[in-house]
């Protein structure tokens, strides 16, 4: 790690070994859920072989602008979307429609620890790349299938997309302004259904590896976007299952804690997260309305939840009198959780976020300044730290290395495959 520039932590290859060092993952996934999973595994030290279409590559390469700026100041073919979830991977461009391409993938799977795919149900089995096909040559293989709706059930044949899953899985119904304020169901501003599915998949793979360590046997993991979305409805889902009442949209407010939402200051909004009655009393004292903490309508959290429509407007009459920084300073001083509503410029200049290494950069040969900025991994191990070894690869840049190392192909054989369009060599 070098010195910081503009708060970024700069990284290059080093000798650190992550906890998954030596693990080989054949990544047949694309878009976001699968790549999120494999980036996590790669950060933990696994070697990720990313399989891409030899001409188009991962679909997200074209999901822009913005694109990484090249040395001439013009856009490269590396979109910010693609860069967000593909570091620590080796790109192998290979034609899966060709018999030779399929055979090479079978050979790679025979020596891999994990295969991850997000094709429609049955697509890979028809190519001879299904779990049963690959297990026949490698019974220790952990094969993770990520789909929109799972391997079974009435929707299993459907394709899944993040916004569709957010809608069907319920999160949109409880996100956004209340209906009485003119609000409508609103998706979360990032592909959270995809990201959370990738995290569940990563956890599932780690548990399957532990099982294999004890028994020697691999297994098939069936994980779907919709299942994961329903799983992280958490307290809102359980509220419905407990009392049968359908939760409503509350904007930035909390369904069972008050006051726990954004409040207007004289210049901008700020967030308050009052978690108990003592904090509420201190909150009222700082605002200059201690009588609201002893008012029997608002004395306990249960009272405040029942009477939120009366209380919140009263509190807003006080918060509007001073700027957001004034309130956050004063409330922080007395132990009331609060904070600014940061835009992303505020996020990536925040001293705590920079201190924790959540803004990093890696060398990138196409970049205008030789570096690409990325979001860091939030996991901090004391013995086996995550490692940032490689920027998101350009299409096919590692084909030569992978085919030589794992399939013992000669340069002459690889050049012949490339000439016939079976593989792409990119910047190899």
Buried (B, 14 or more C-beta within 10 A) or exposed (E): EEEBEEBBBBBBEEEEEBBBEEBBBBBBBBBBBBBBBBBBBBBBBBBBBBBBBBEEBBBBBEBBEEBBBBEEEEBBBBBBBBBBBBBBBBBBBBBBEBEEBBEBBBBBBBEBBBBBBBBEBEBBEEBBBBBEBBBEEBEEBBBBBBBBBBBEEEBBEBEBBBEBBBBBBBBBBBBBBEEEEEBEBBBBEEBBBBBBBBBBBBEBBBEBBEEBEEEEEBBBBBBBBBBBBBEBBEEBBEBBEEEEEEBEBBEEBBBEBBBBBBBEBEEEBBBBBBEEBEBBBBBBBBBEBEEBBEBEEBBEBEBBBBBBEEBBEBBEEBBEEBEBEBBBEBBEEEEBBBBBEEEEEEEBEBEEBBEEBBBBBBBBEBBBEEBBBBBBBEEEEEEBBBBBBBBBBBBBBBBBBBBBEBBEBEEEEBBEBBEEEBBBBBBB
